[in-house]
């Protein structure tokens, strides 16, 4: 195994959530190419903190604006397939984002679908095991705090 394959690349993600009729809902988006259901995520942006970068991704990819948590829900890992076919190991730090507003127009609207889901539905749509685990953890924490 080469040392290059041991390098882990860091991304950040937002877990957009709201209460609708007293029920916790999670906003999922599709990936641009495979159309899998995920949350807004991307690379760290120069000059922004991890949480600020996650909030920026949520605005660009889902058009949502809200209050980003300073503390992450946790981290999960996945393998990103690059356009070249290269497989890239990625560690994602997930921050909760309580959504206050969703814009009608935003940069990636034409590239992705968005869907507000109850937690059970979100878990059924997400294929990434680590992300599923963190969504469930977050839902339990929110329920305990209510």
N, C-alpha and C positions, 0 to 999 in steps of 0.2 A: 504494500500500500504506500503510495507516495505521500509526502508531507502535505502537499497541496490539498489532498482530499480530507485532511484533518482540520483544515481551516473552517471555522464557523463564521458565517456572515450574519451581522445583526440587522434586523428590521424592527420596526415598531408598528403597532396596530391599535385601532380604536375599537372598543366594544360599545357601539351606539345603543342606548336603551332609553325607554320611557315607560311611564305608567299610562295606560289607556283604559279608562273605565275601571281603574283600580287594579288592572292586570299588568304584570311586567311583560313588556315586549322588547325584542331584540331586532335591530335592523341588519339584515344580511344583504350582501351585494354579490353579483356574479363576477367571476374572473373574466378578463377580456377575451381569452382564447378558448378555454375549455368550458366556460360557463358553469363551473362548480360554484356552490354557495360558500362564501367566506365573509370576513369582516374587512373594512378598509385597512390596508396595510401598505407599508413601503419602506424605503431606505431613510435613514436619518438625514435631515436637511441641515446644512452648514448654518451655524448661528442660532439654531433652535434646540431646545431641550428635547429629550425623548418624548415627553408628553405633548409638547407643542408640535412636534413633527407628526405625532399620531393624530392630533386634532386637525392639522393641515391635510393629511391624507383623507380623513373623513369628509372634509369640505370638498376636496377635489373629486373624490370617487363616489360620494353619496349625497353631496349637497347639504350635509347636516352641520349645524352650529349648536354648541352647547357648552357645558361645563366639563372640562376634562379633569379626571382624577390625577392627583400628584403621585399617588402610589399605584403601581401596577397590580392587576389581578394576579398576574403570574407570567410565566414564559412557556412557549411551546416550540417544538421543532418541526420542520418539514423540509422536503427536498424540492427545490425550484429547478424546473427544466428551462434552461436558457434557449434562446433562438438557435444557437449553434448545436443544440442537443446535449450540451454539457449539463451534468447534474450538480447542483450547488446546495450544500447543506446550509440551512438558515435557522437561526434562533430568533423568535419573535417575542418582544415584550408587549403585553396587552394592557392597555389603559382603559378604564371605564369612561364613557362619555355620555353624560345625561343630556339628551337632545332637547333643545328649547325650540328649534326651528329647522325646517327643511326647505331649502330653496327649490324653486321650480326649474331654474337653469343653473348648471354647474359644469366644470370642464369635462368630466367624463360621462355625462348623462347619456350620450349617444353610444357609449361603449359597453354599458353595464345595465343590468336590471337591479332594482332594489325591492325589498319585501320586508315589511314589518311582520314579525312572527311571535306567537307565544313561545315560551321557552321550549316546550315539548316539540313544537313544529320546527323551531330552529335546530334543535339537536338532531331531528330526523333529516334535515337538509344538509347539515355540515358533515363532510366526509373525513376531515382531519381529526384524528383521535385526541390530540393535545388541545386543540381549540374546543372540542366538545367538552372536555374535562374542565376547562377554565370557564366556559359559559355556565355549566352546572354549578361550579364552585361560586361564581358570582351571584347566580340566582338564589342560592342558599343563603349567602351573606346578606343580600337585599331583603329576603324574607325574614331573616332573624332580626334585622334592624327595624323592620316595620312595626 
